[in-house]
Amino acid sequence: MPTNLNPSSHLTPGVRFLIKGLAALLAEAIAASGVILVLSRILDLNIPINATWMATIGVRPLRSFVKAQVKRFKEKREMKALGAIEAPSWKGKWFGNMDLVLQFNEQVKTDYVVNAARRAARAFDKYVHLHGTTWNMDILGEGFVFTLEPEHIKQILATEFDNFEKGKQIYTAVHDVLGTGVFNSDGKR
C-alpha cells in the first residue's frame, strides 16, 4: 500500500504549475465579477453581461500592467538615487515587445539545442551591434536585463554572486527544473 496519500505528489511539475496559475487566475476573475456585481447593485446600475465579462477578463492584464509600471517607476527612482546608468533598451513595435520575443523564438525553435544556441547568438548579433553586450528588455511589462559580456557573467555566477538576486518569481518558476543550483539560487538559499 502506498505511504504517500497526497494526490498532488503524483502530478508532474508542469501540471502543478498550470493548476496553481489557473487557480490564481480564476480567483482573480471571480473577485472582479463579485466587485462588479456589488457595485452595480449599490449604484443601481444595469451593467450588460458582456461588459462584465470584458472587465473580468481584462482585470489580470490591467493589474499586471499597473504593477509593472509602479515597479519600473520605483526602479528608475532608485537608479537615480544611486547614480546608476540604465542599460540601453530594446524597443519593439508591439505591446510588451512581443514582436521581438516572437522573432527571436522563430529564429531558435527549429533546431537541436547546440544549433539553437548558435542561432540565438546570431539573433543577438544585430542587437549587440545596436545596443552593446548588455541591454534591458521589457517583456509584457516586466523588465529583464540581458548580458553577453563575459566579465558580467563571471560576476553574476561567481565573484559577486550574492549581489545578483534572481527573486522569488524566477525561483518558483524554474525550481522544478533547475532545483537549487547556481542558476536558481540567491546567496545562501
N, C-alpha and C positions, 0 to 999 in steps of 0.2 A: 504494500500500500504506500502511495507517495506521501512523503512527510511535508511537502510544500503544498499547502492548500490555497495559496494566493493565485487566483486565475490570471492576474496581470503578469506574473512571472513567466508565463508561457508565451507571451506576446513578444514579437520581435521589437527591437528598439525603434524602428521606423513606424510601426503601428502604434506603439505607446506615444511617440512624438505627435502623430496625427490626431490621436484621440485627445491628448492634452490640449492641442491647439484648437480642435473643433469644440471642445467643451468651453474654452475661454471665449471663442467667437460666439457660440450660442448664448452664453450667459450675458455677454455684452448686448447682443441683439434683443434678447428678452427684456433686459433692463431698459433699453432705449424704447421699446414698444410700450412698456409699462409707464414710463415717464410721459410719453406722448398721449397715452390713454388718460392718465390722471390729469394732465394739463388741459386736454380737450374737455374733460368733464368739469374741471374747476372754472375754466374760462368760457364754458358753454359754447365751444366751437364744434363745428361739423367738419372734421378733417377727413378727406377722402381716403379710402383704404390704400390706393396706390401711392398717395403721398406718405402715408405711414410706412409702407413697405420701403419706399425710397429712402426715407430718413433712417429707418432701421438698418438698411444695407449700407448706407453712407456713413454711419457713426464710426465704424472702425477706421476707414481711411482718413476721415476728418480728425479723429483723435490722434492717429499716428502722425499726421502732418503737423498738427499743432504741437505735439510733444517734440517732434524733430526740430521745429523752428525755435522753440524755447531752449532746447539743448544747444542748438547752434549759436543762439544769442549769448548764452552763458559761456560757451567755449570761446567765442570771439572776445568777450569782455575779459575773461581770464588770460587769454593770449596777450591782449593789450597791456594788462597789468604786469605781466611777466616780461614784456618787451619781446615777445616771440614773433617770429615771422611765419605767416601762414604758407603752407606748401601750395604751389600752383594747382589750380583745379581743372579737371576735365569738365567741359560743359557740352552736354548732348543737346539734341533738338527736341526730344520728348521729355515729358514729365518724369522725374526721377532718374534721368539718364538711361531709361530703358532701351533706347536705340543703341547706345554704346554696349550695354550688357548683352543684348541680342546679337549684335555684330560680333562681339568678342566670342560669345558662345558658339556662334556659327563657324568661326574660324578654328575652334579647337575640338568640336564634338565628334568628328567623324574618323578619328584615328586612335591607335593604341596609345597608352599612357606616355611612353617616351616621345613618340612623334607629336602627341598633343602638347607636351611641354615645349617642344621645339616650335610648334605653331604658335603657342601662347607667347613665347619670346618674340617671334616675328610680329605678332599682333601688337605687342607693346612697342616695337621699334619706332613706328611712326609717331606714337605719342611721346616717347622718350625724346625724340628729335624736337618736339614742340615744347615739352614741359620739364625735361630733365629726368633724372632717375628716381626722384621722389615726388609724389603728387597726391592730391586729395581728390576723392570722387564721391559725390553723394549718390547713393543708390536708394531710390524711393524715400528720400528724405533723411536717410541715415548716412552720416559721414564716415568714410573709410580712408585711411592713409596707406598708400602702397609705396613700396620701395624696391628697387633692383640694385641699390648701392651696396656692394659687398661689406663696406665698413659699418653701415647701418644694420645690416642683417647680423653681423658679428655682435654688435652691441645688443640687439634685441634678443638673440638666442644665447649669448654667453656673458660678455663682460659687464653689461648693465641690465641683466635680465630682470631684476626686481623693479626697475623703473618703467617697464612696459607691461601694463596691465591689460589683459585680454577682456576681463569683465565677466560678469555673471551670464550675460546673454550668449556670448561666444562659448563659454564653458558648458552651459546647459545644452546648446545646440549640437556641439560636437563631442561631448563626453562619451557617448556610447560607442563612437567610432575611434576616437583618439585616446580615451582614458585620461589619465592624469600626467601624461608625459610632457616633455618640454614644449610641445606645440599647443598645449591646452592648460598650462598651469600659470598661476600668478604667485610669484615669490615662494613662500613656504607652503602654500596649499598643496 
